[in-house]
Amino acid sequence: MPRGKYTNHKGRNRKFTSPDELEEQRKQEEQKQKWRKEHGDESSSEEESEDTKSGSGSSDESDSDDEHPTKAKGVSGLIEVENPNRVVKKNKKLSNLNTIGEGEKPQLSRREREEIERQRAAAAYQKAHALGKTEEARADLARLAIIRQQREEAAKRREAEKKAKDEGPKKR
């Protein structure tokens, strides 16, 4: 016996299972399944039958297992636990895929939703600003009114100075 945790298999003889032995094991498994079906003990044979089905590939047996739910072991049958991480694979029909895609809205990530909300808020603000309903728009309009008043006063002053210039040389 080698010491340590791991064993080294180099240099050992290889043992291959003969096809006769494999066939004998398969026949014994089938006999066990038949006996269990006759005596009504299917719950313990489901685990073993899954292993053999993956090798044999019989479609009739796998279809019948899909129809019957697996029998719960121990206390798990009494307590119903909903695991949010467990994804149950559901087969979808091609005809239903088209209708499902049209009816549902595409799922957006949090960042995409926030970006769309930001754009909507900016558009609403621009609209309110154009109508003069925001504080900033009111301040802008007040500033514009003051500037217009100053420009009008400056224009009147220039006009008055121009008239004074024109009248000055005529008096002489």
Disulfide bonds with the S-S distance in Angstrom:
none
